[in-house]
Amino acid sequence: MPIKRLRIALLDDHAVVRHGLVARFAAEPDIDVVGAYSTSRDLIAGMLAAPADVILLDYALGPDELDGVSLIRALRAKFLDCPILVLSTHHEPATVALALRVGARGFVGKGEEMAELVKALRKVVSGAVYLSAEMSYRVAEASTTFDAREGEDGADALLLGAALSAREREVIRCYLAGMTVTEIAEKFKRSIKTISSQKTTAFRKLGVTSNNELFKIRHTIGEA
């Protein structure tokens, strides 16, 4: 009886990562990479031409790319029956929880072994949700923190879950309220350089790479 082959479409904007994944999956007897893409647009077009059983994608792409929460939502809308597994260096609990909340079926950190990634792919294709034991614990711990803070809105819970410092939370809250970096610096009597640095650090912890992505996360929380 022929082996049922697992068709994977993968998206990563780093060529070395793409080629490495394709080479590693070639060693698996039942896995075919039907498309390895560098942009979200190419992935969507490729999925229409060569359907896959699972989409493996990086969470954070280039500044001009549709990525993160927005990309997961778009893929879910276009390819409802195809599970999404996120592979990313951005695996803070808040980022992981949000990705799952908007439709991803699993999340793997790029520091994991390849065997764990293959295991994750097989699991999400089977219909289950995949998180490593450690990641499951950290996401559950963050969720408990959210639940314990009565009166906090979704944005506050996200900022707390991403382990932002008090000053980083101040900067992001003001930024979400429409203030510029210069205005925030004046408000807190800090230098523009300091505010910019705190904003950059907060972005990294939240797993976002652009101003638009930050506002999209706020919008998504408001809808959830």
N, C-alpha and C positions, 0 to 999 in steps of 0.2 A: 504494500500500500504506500503510495507516495506521501512524503512528508508535507504537511501544510506549511507553506513558507510565509514568514512574517515580513510584510512590506513596510519599510520605514522611509519617511520623508524627514530630512533633517535641515535645520536652519541655524547657521552660525556665521557671523561676519568675519571670523578669523580663518583664513585659508588653512593654516597649520592644523587647527582643531578639526575642521571639516575633513581634510585628507586623512588625519589620524583616525577619526571615527569610522570613515569608510573602510580603511584598511583593516581595522580591528573587527568590524562587523563581517567582513569577508571571510574571516576565520570561523564564523558560526555556520553550521550546516543548513540551518533553516531560516536565515535572515538575508533579505535582499534590500539594499538601499535603492529605492526607486528614484530618489532625487536628493541632491545635496546642494542647498541654496545659500546664497550670501545676503539676499535681501528678502524682506517680507513680501514684496510684490512678486518676486520670482517664485517664492514658495506657493503663494495662492494660485498663480498661473500654472505652476507645475502640478499642483494637486488636482486641478481640473483636467489636465492632460494624462497624468499618471497617478491615479488614486493610491493612497497608502492605508495601512491598517492602524498606524499610529504616527503622530507627529512629534518629533523630538526637536525642541527649540530652545535657543538661548533667550534669557529674559531681557537682557539689556543689549540693544544694538546701537548703531551709529545715531548721531543727533538728528538726522533727516529721516530716520526710519520709524515706521509704526512698530512698536514693541511693547513689552510688558503687558499690563492689564488690557490695554487697547487691542493689542494683537490677539491675545487669548480670546477676548470677546468676539473679535471679527472672525476668527477661525471657527469658533463655536457656532456662529451664525451661518457660516457657509458650509461647514463640514460637521454637522451635528453628531453623526455617528462615529466620527474618528476621534479617539481619545488623544489628549495632549499631555506629554511629559516634558516638564521644564528641566533643563540642564543649565546651571548658572553658578557663577561665583557669588552672586547676590542671594544668599540664603538665610537672611535674618528672619526670625519667626514671623514678624509682621508681613514681610514680603511673601513668604511661603503661604501663610494663611490667606492673604488677599488673592494670590494666584489660584488657590484651590476654590476660593469663594466665587470667583468669576468663571470657573469652568475647567481648570487644569485637573488632571486625574492623578498627578504625582509630581514630585519635585526632587531632583538629585543635585547635590553640590558637585562642582567640578573637581573637588578634591577626593571624591570617592573612587574606588577601584572600578575598572571596566566591568568586572564580573557583577558588581552591584548594579551598574547601569543596565546590563543585559537582563538581570533579574527584574529590575523595575519596569523595563519595556514589556516583558512577558506578563507581568502582573497587571499593568493597566489595560493591556489588550484583552485580558481575561475578564475585565469588568470591575476589577478591584481598584482601590486607591493605594498608591505607594508613597510611603515616607520611611526613611531609615528610623531605627528605634530612637536614636538620639534626637533627630529632627522632630519626631512625633512628640517626644517629651517636651522639647523647647516650645513647640507650637501650643501644646496643651497648657504649659505653664504661662505663656503669654495670654492665652484666652482666659485663664483663671484671673489674671491681673485685670483684664478688661472687665470681666463680670463683677469683680469686687469693687470697682470704682463706680458706684451709682452716681448718676448725674453727669458723667463724662459723655460727650458726644463721640461719634465714630472717629472723627479726626483726632481727638485727644487720645483715644484708645490706641490708634495706630502709632502716634508719636511715642507713646509710652512703650508699646510693644517693640518698637524698633530700637529701644535703648538710647534714645536721644538724651543729651544732657539738658538741664533746665534752660540754659542759654540757647542751645540749638532749637529747643521747642519754641522759645520766644520768637526766634528769628522766623521759623517756618510758619507759625501762627500769624505773625504780622504780614508775612509775604502772601499767605493765602487770603488775608484781609485786603490785599491790594496795595500794600505799601512797597515802595522801591527800596533797594539796598541802602541808598543814601538816606532816605527817610527813617529807616530802621536804625541806622548808625546814629543819626541825630537824636532819635527817641531814647536810646540806651546809652548815649554818650560814649560810643565805641567808634573805632576807626572803620572806614569803609572796607579796608583790607581784612579786618577781624570779622566783620559781618559776612563778607564774601566767603571767607574760610569756613565759618560756622555753617553757612548755607551749603557749601560743597560737601562738608562732612555729613550733614544731615541727609543730603541726597544719596550719598553712598550707603548709609545705614538703612534708608527707606527702599533702596533698590531702584531708584529712578535716575534717569540720566538727562532729563530736560525739564524746563519749566512747564511745558505742556503736559508731560507725564505726571508731574506733581498735582496739577489741577484736575487731571483725569482721575487720579486716585481719589481725590476729595469727592468728585462727582460720583464715582462708583460707590463709595461708602454711603453717600446720600441716598443711592437707589437701593442698596442692599437691605 
